[in-house]
Amino acid sequence: MSPVIAAAAPEVFGGRHLALLGLAAVLGVVVVWGARRLRGHPAEHRVTCLAGWLLLAASLAWMGWWMLPENWDIGRSLPLHYSDVLRIIAAVALIRRSRWAVAITWYWGLTLNTQALLTPHPSQLRFSPVEFPFYWGLHIAVLLVALVVVWGLGHRPGWRDFRIAYAAVLGWAAIVMVLNSWLGTNYGFLNELPPGDSILDLLGPWPIYILWEIVLVAAVWALMTLPWTRPRPGTLTTRTARQRSAGGSGRGRYRATKKPRQSRGTEPGAPD
């Protein structure tokens, strides 16, 4: 390769990469704004289902493209990367709104998926008619789904969601590490460091970086959970605490639709 061609090759955090990251940020703001306006509207379910089916179709098409004989590569064609399974789960989150799918989409989508956006292999920045749009389009789409289900549609992650996502990531890692050893592959970058620069280079050699990943993922995901588990003013948790401090039982069903009518000495907001 000549020096002129080498100098012109796209680089991580170069102009093309920053443009793609900027596109992802703008789309994130737009789709969250749109989802918040759509929330509670009769068309909400139809729109999210349609988006989920489109994501599923694109993901299956991408998997099928890698299965074609001319594209087959045992180290790349099997859908064993975290991003491969996450695309299917994100589609389920939009179509079914299953709690396990929403939980995995939120935690995996904002961390594991984002790593592929922030530190891609330089080859993923070279334009090609199939790989370039599918790689960037699907990774950005999964990021958008993670933002939409929480910031747009109102799901509040809790510690149960944390446990679901963390158990899933450990279980998938265990399965893929065994398959990597058997096939001589490195899906999920679980059996050796990925080629090119990545954040994993800062965590030491294998298997030290795997142990660090287990700890760091738990810590980061815990920080992603804390803001959503803190009680908001006026919620059931806050009111119950106040009642208990005043000697009330705190039991009863919270009704947010109508304000209870005060009568015969009953405190506003007391349980029925």
N, C-alpha and C positions, 0 to 999 in steps of 0.2 A: 504494500500500500504506500503510495507516495505521500510525502509530507503534506502536500496541499489537500489531498483527500482526507488524511487523518485529522488535519486541523478543522475541516468542515464537518466532521462527524458530530452528531448531537451528543451533548454531555449531560450528565445528571446535574440539575439545577442550572442548566444552560437556558437559552432563550425559549426553545420549544418546550422543555420540561416546565419552566415557570408559567408559560402560557397555558399548559394543560392543567396545572394546579390552580391557576387563576380561574379557569373555566369551571373547575369543580367547585371552587368557593362561591362563584356567582350562582351556579345552578343550585347549590345548597341553600342559599338565601331565598331564591325564587320558589323552589319546591316546598320549603317549610312555610313560607308565606301563603302559598296556594293551598297547602294541606290544612292550615289553620282556618282559612276561610271556608274550606270544604267540610270541616269537621261538624258533624251533626246534620248536615244537609242530606236529603234523600238520595242524592247521587254519590255520596261518599263511598258506599260499598261497591257500586258499579265501577267507579273510577279506579279504586285501589285494586279490585279484582282484575280489571283490564291491564293495569300496570304489572301486576304479578304474573299474569299469563304471558305477557310480552317478554318479561325478564326470563321466565322459564323457557320460552321458545328460543330466545337468543342464546341462553346458556346451553341448551341441548344441541343447538346448531353448532356452537363453538366446540363442544365435546365431540360431536360427529365429525367435524372437519379434521380434528386431530386423529381420528380413527381411520381416515382414508389411507389406503396403502402408500400413496406417495408422501404422506405426512407422518406416517407412523414412526414413533421413536419411543422405545420402552421407558426412557427417562423423562418424557414429557407428555405422552399421549394419554396416560391413565388419569382419571379424575381424582387424584389423591392429594393434591394441594389443598390447604385450608380454603383458599379462594374458590376452588372448584365446588366443594360441598356447600360453602357459604352461599353461593349464588342460588342454589336450589332452595336452601333454607330461607333466604330472603324472599324468594318468590312465594313460599308457603306463608311467610309472615304477612304478606300483603293479601293473599287470597283467603286464608283461613283465620288470620289473627290469632293463631295458637300461641299460648304464652311461651312455650319452650322455643318456638321459632322466633318470636319477637325478642326474647332474651338473648339468644345466640346472635341474632342479627345486630343488636345494639352493641354488645361487647366485642364480638369478633369484627364487626363492620367498621368500628371506629379505631381499632388498634391493629389487628393482624392484616386486615384489608388495606388500611391506610399505609402500612409499611411498604406495600407493593407500589403505592402511588408516590411515596416520598423517596424511596431508594430502589427504583427499577434497574434491571440490567440495562446497560447502554443500548443493547440491541433492540430493546422494546421502544426506544425513542426514534429509531429509523422507520420511516414511513414504508408500509407495505399495504397492499389493497385489502388484506384479510386480517392479518395479525394485529396491526396497529389499531384499527378501529375497534376490534373485538376486545383486545386487551384493555385499552383505556376506557372504552365505553362501558364494559361490564364492571370494571373496578369502580368507576365513578358512580355507576348505577347502584351498586351495593352500598356505597357510602351514603348516597341520597336516601335509600330505603331506611338505613339506620337512623338518619336524622329525622325522617318523616314520621316513623312510628312513635318516636318519643316527643320530639319538639313540635311536630305537626299534628299528630292524631291523639296525643295526650296520654300515652302509656307511661306510667311512672315506675322505673326499675326499682326493685327492692332486693333484699338479701336473698330471697328465694330465687330470683332471676340470676343473681350473682352465682349461686350454687349450681344452677342448671348449666349456665355457660361455662363455668370453670370445670365441672365434671365432664362436660362434653369435649372441651379442648384437651383435657388430659386423656380421656378415653380414645379420642381420634389420634392423638400423638402416639399412644401405645400401639394401636393397630398399625399405623403407617410405619413406625420404626421397625416392626417385625417384617412387614412387607418389603421395606427398603433393604433389610438384611438379606432377605430371600431373593429379591430381584436384582440386587446390586444397583439400586437407584437412590435418589436423595430427595424424595418428595417431602414437602414441608420444611426442607433444610434441617431435618431432624437427625441425620446421620453424619453430616459434615457441614462446614460453613458454605454458604452460597458463593458462586463465582461473582467477582466484582465487589465493589464496596457496599457494605450494609451496616446497619446499627449493631448487628450481631458480632462484628469484628471487635467491638469494644468489650465484649463479655468473655473473651478468652477462648481457648481451644475446646474442641469437643472432648468429653461431655460436660465440661465446666459451664459452657454457655447455655446448655439445656437446663441445668440447675438454676442458673441465674434467671433464665426465662420464666421458670415456674414461679420463682419468688416475685419477679417484677410484674408479671401479668396479674398475680393476685393483688399486689399493692395498687397497681394502676386501676384495676377494675373495682377495687374497694373504694378508691377515690371517685370513680365514676358513679358509684352507688350512693355515697353519703349525701350529696345534695338533694336527692330525691326521697330520702327516708326521713329527713328532718321535718317535723310538723310545721305546717303553715298556720298563720294566725286565722282563727275562726274555724279550723277543721275539727273533726270529731276528737282527735287526739288531744288537742289543746283544751277543748271544752271539758273533756272527761277529766283531765288533770286538775282543772280548776274546781270541778264539782267534788272530786275526791279530797282536795285540800280543804274544802268547805264542809266536809263530812257527808257528801252525797255518795250514793252507791256507784254512780258512773255507768250503770247498766242501762240498756235500752237501745232502741234503733234510731240512728240519726236520719232525720228527714230534711233534705235540702230544698225541697220544692216549695213548702209553705212555712211561714213563720208561725209557731204555735201561739194561740191566743192566751194571754195572761189572765188567770182567774183564780180566785180564792187562795191567794198567797203563793201560788206556784211561781217559781223563779223562771224567767225567760230561758228557754233552751234546756229545761230540766227534762229527764226522760219521762215517756208516757207511763 
